[in-house]
């Protein structure tokens, strides 16, 4: 099974005030499709849990070209492009029902021990289950090393809710994007769309953590480039960059 796809009908509660699908829901639909793909291959949560395995998301690189609206149907395609020790590489494409491209993404996942959270080498019999394609969706890979010591100009404290915790007992990865968007100035949210998203996850956020989102932005031509850092108690949980384009 090289290419897997899943259809979604967009409900109103996944859209914003303009009835367009929220950026974080684009990522959510993609992540959901990857879970269904893994289930179809016989490597679902129960199988992975029995072997003390878990997949943790390491990176998102996302390009959004157009936004669908409530009640529209979208199709999300996903496939793997390869494996390297404990890393797996997965691609996504979202299209409209009339085959118009809406968004594309490239991701990196890490196989870990579900108890110790330490990386585990991906076993050969697991790799054998996947078929791979060479088509990579997003070539960009932001280097976040210098983001750690940037002079962030704004910050916003985050309150963790129990509903933010997923079946891996930590905050779901899509919530990080929600926090970054929520830490963005209202004028940007009102007048701009998200064009590109880059996120690197460093350490999981747990229910007892008190994360803070730091941000600063620059203007390049007609685009706003926002950089983000999520930390708690001097621990870096994630770095991100969102490029916003005018509506």
C-alpha positions in Angstrom: 0.0 0.0 0.0 2.1 2.9 -1.3 -0.5 5.7 -1.2 -3.3 5.9 1.3 -6.1 8.4 1.3 -9.0 9.5 3.5 -12.0 11.7 2.8 -13.3 14.4 5.2 -16.4 16.5 5.1 -15.5 19.8 6.9 -17.8 20.6 9.8 -18.4 24.2 10.9 -16.6 23.7 14.2 -13.3 23.0 12.3 -13.5 26.4 10.6 -12.8 30.0 11.7 -15.1 33.1 11.7 -14.8 33.2 7.9 -15.9 29.6 7.5 -12.5 28.5 6.1 -10.8 25.4 7.6 -8.4 26.4 10.4 -4.7 25.8 9.7 -4.4 23.6 12.7 -7.2 21.4 11.4 -5.3 20.9 8.2 -2.5 19.3 10.3 -5.1 17.4 12.3 -6.7 15.9 9.2 -3.2 14.9 7.9 -2.2 13.3 11.3 -5.5 11.5 11.4 -5.0 10.1 7.9 -1.5 8.8 8.9 -3.1 7.0 11.9 -5.7 5.3 9.6 -2.9 4.3 7.2 -0.9 2.7 10.0 -4.0 0.9 11.2 -4.6 -0.4 7.7 -1.1 -1.9 7.7 -1.7 -3.7 10.9 0.5 -1.5 13.1 -2.2 0.4 15.0 -2.1 1.6 18.6 -2.9 -1.8 20.2 -0.1 -3.6 18.2 2.4 -0.9 18.9 1.5 -0.7 22.6 2.0 -4.5 23.0 5.6 -4.0 21.8 6.2 -0.9 23.8 6.5 1.2 20.6 5.1 4.7 19.9 5.6 7.2 17.1 6.4 10.7 18.1 6.3 13.6 15.6 9.6 15.4 15.2 8.9 18.0 12.4 6.2 19.6 10.3 7.0 21.4 7.0 3.7 22.6 5.5 2.7 24.7 2.5 -1.0 25.9 2.3 -2.0 27.2 -1.2 -5.8 27.4 -0.6 -8.4 27.0 2.1 -11.6 24.9 1.8 -14.8 26.0 3.5 -17.3 24.4 5.8 -19.4 21.5 4.2 -16.8 21.0 1.5 -15.2 17.6 0.9 -11.4 17.2 1.0 -9.2 14.2 0.4 -5.9 13.7 2.3 -3.3 11.5 0.7 -0.3 10.1 2.6 2.8 7.9 1.9 6.2 7.2 3.3 9.4 8.1 1.6 11.9 6.2 3.7 13.5 5.2 7.0 16.8 6.0 8.7 17.6 4.2 12.0 14.8 5.5 14.3 13.4 8.1 11.9 10.5 7.7 9.4 9.6 10.2 6.7 6.0 10.7 5.7 4.4 13.0 3.1 0.9 14.5 2.8 -1.2 16.1 0.1 -4.7 17.7 0.7 -6.9 18.1 -2.3 -10.4 19.3 -3.0 -13.1 17.0 -4.4 -12.4 18.5 -7.8 -8.7 17.6 -7.5 -7.5 21.1 -6.7 -4.4 21.1 -4.5 -5.0 22.8 -1.1 -2.0 21.9 1.1 1.1 19.7 1.2 3.4 18.6 4.0 6.5 16.7 4.8 7.0 15.2 8.3 9.6 13.4 10.3 8.6 10.8 13.0 10.7 9.1 15.6 10.0 5.6 16.9 10.4 5.5 20.7 10.0 3.2 23.6 6.5 4.0 24.9 7.8 3.6 28.5 11.2 5.2 28.5 10.5 7.6 25.7 14.0 6.9 24.3 14.4 6.3 20.5 14.4 2.8 19.3 15.7 1.6 16.0 12.9 0.8 13.6 12.9 -3.0 13.1 13.3 -4.5 9.7 9.9 -6.3 9.9 8.2 -3.0 10.5 9.9 -1.3 7.6 9.0 -4.2 5.3 5.2 -3.5 6.0 5.5 -0.1 4.4 5.9 0.6 0.7 7.8 3.8 -0.1 7.6 6.4 -2.8 10.3 9.0 -3.6 8.0 12.0 -4.1 8.7 14.6 -1.3 6.2 17.4 -0.9 8.2 20.2 0.8 11.9 20.5 0.3 12.3 23.3 2.9 13.7 22.4 6.3 14.1 25.3 8.6 17.3 25.3 10.8 16.0 26.1 14.3 19.3 26.0 16.1 19.6 29.7 16.4 16.0 30.2 17.5 17.0 29.2 21.1 18.8 32.4 21.9 16.7 34.9 19.8 15.4 38.0 21.5 11.7 37.2 21.6 9.6 40.4 22.0 6.3 38.9 23.2 5.1 36.0 25.4 1.9 34.3 26.3 1.3 31.8 29.1 -0.6 28.6 28.3 -3.0 26.8 30.5 -3.0 23.0 29.9 -6.5 21.4 29.8 -7.1 17.7 30.4 -8.7 17.6 26.9 -5.3 18.7 25.4 -3.8 15.3 26.4 -3.8 12.6 23.7 -3.5 8.8 23.8 0.3 9.1 24.3 -0.4 10.9 27.6 1.0 14.2 26.4 -0.3 17.3 24.7 -1.3 16.6 21.1 1.2 18.0 18.5 -1.5 20.1 16.8 -2.0 22.1 20.0 1.4 23.6 19.6 0.3 25.2 16.4 -2.9 26.5 18.1 -0.7 28.1 20.8 1.5 29.7 18.2 -1.4 31.1 16.3 -3.0 32.3 19.6 0.2 34.1 20.4 0.1 36.1 17.2 -1.2 39.7 17.1 -4.9 40.2 16.3 -4.2 42.4 13.3 -2.2 39.6 11.7 -5.0 37.1 12.4 -7.6 39.4 10.9 -5.7 40.5 7.8 -3.5 37.5 6.9 -3.7 33.8 6.1 -1.1 31.2 7.1 1.0 30.3 4.0 3.8 28.2 5.4 4.3 26.3 8.7 7.5 24.9 10.1 7.6 23.2 13.6 10.3 21.2 15.3 9.3 19.3 18.5 12.0 19.0 21.1 10.3 17.6 24.3 6.7 16.6 25.0 4.5 18.9 27.0 2.7 17.1 29.9 -0.4 18.0 31.8 1.6 19.3 34.8 3.8 21.7 32.7 3.3 25.4 32.5 4.4 26.3 28.9 5.0 29.9 27.6 4.9 30.8 24.0 7.5 33.4 23.0 7.3 35.2 19.6 8.8 37.9 17.4 8.2 38.8 13.8 9.9 40.4 10.8 8.3 41.8 7.6 9.6 40.6 4.2 7.9 42.3 1.2 4.2 41.7 1.8 4.7 38.7 4.1 4.9 38.5 7.9 7.4 35.9 9.3 6.6 35.0 12.9 9.1 32.9 14.9 8.0 31.1 18.0 9.5 29.2 21.0 7.5 27.1 23.5 9.2 26.6 26.9 8.5 25.7 30.5 11.0 25.8 33.4 13.9 26.5 30.9 13.0 23.4 28.9 12.5 24.0 25.2 9.5 22.0 24.0 9.2 23.3 20.4 10.3 25.9 17.9 8.2 27.2 15.0 8.0 29.6 12.1 4.8 30.7 10.4 4.8 32.8 7.2 1.6 34.9 6.8 0.3 36.3 3.5 -2.2 39.0 3.0 -5.8 38.0 2.5 
